[in-house]
C-alpha cells in the first residue's frame, strides 16, 4: 500500500508540474529544472550514490570530477522532464525549434533504401525521447520498443505523449514478430539497449573496461531481418537546443546467432556508445546500476 500511495503522490506532483511549467517559456523551465536537478542530487542519495560509485569505478580517478559529472546527470534529467512538459503543449510541427541540427540522415536513408528496414539504436543519452519524435517529424515510419510501466497512470501519460507525435510504441515484452513486422515493412525500429535488464536475453561485453550484461535483441532482430544496425544520439547543446547525430551503419550482422556472433556486433555498438559517453559524460544515465549482473565466473569465484 505504501508503494501504491507513493506512486499516486508522484503522479499528481508530476501533473502539478505539468500545469505550472507548461505555462512558462521553455528557457524559464530549464532554469527551474537546473534548480530541481541540483536539489534532487542532494536529497535522493540512492541514485546519487549509484552515479558517483559508477563514475568512480570506471571513469575518472578524480572523485571531485565524478561528483560534478553526477550532478550534471541530475540536471540533464531534470531538463528532459521540463522539455517533456513543454512538448505536451507544443505544436508537433514546431519540433524543429528544439532540434536545430541533424547529421547523418544519409546513413539511415541508405539502409532503408534496401527495403529491409533499419534497427536504429538510441540510448539513455541527452533527451533520448526526442529521437523518435524528430524522425517521425521528418517523415520516417516505424516504431520504438518501450518499457511497460506497470503503474497505468504513468504508462498512459507517456503513451499519450508519444501518440501526440505519431510515435508508435511496441512493448519490449510483446512478441518479437511484432517488432520484425516493422522491419519487414521497410521501417525504422528504434531500440534503447544500454541498460542491465536481467530478464532479457543478453551477453557480457566490455563497457568502460568492465563486463556489462547487455541486451542481445538488437543484433538478433537485425540478423532475422537481414538489415543494418545504426547508432544515433540526441546531444544537448549549451544553448538548450539539441542536435541529432546518426552514425555510420555497423553492418548487417552475419553468423548463425551463436553467443560469439551476438557478442561481436554488440561490442561494436557498445564501443560507439562508450565513445560518446566519454565525450559527454553528464548526458548519460549513470544513475542506473549498469554493472549489477556479473558474469558466471565472478559468481563461481565468490565475487
Buried (B, 14 or more C-beta within 10 A) or exposed (E): EEEEEEBEEEBEEBEEBBEEBBEBEBEEBBBBBBEBBBEBBEEEEEBBEBBBBBBBEBBEEEEEBBBBBBBBBBBBBBBBBBBBBBBEEBEEEEBEEBBEEBBBBEBBEBBBEEEBBBBBBBBBBBBBBBBBBBBBBEEBBBBBBBBEBEBEBBBEBBBEBBEBBEBBBBBBEEEBEEBBBBBBBBBBBBBBBBBBBEEBEBBBBBBBEBBBBBBBBBBBBBBBBEBBBBBBBBBBEEEBBBBBBBBEBBEBBEEEEEEEBBBBBBBBBBBBBBEBBEEBBBBBBBBBEBBEBBBEEEEEEEE
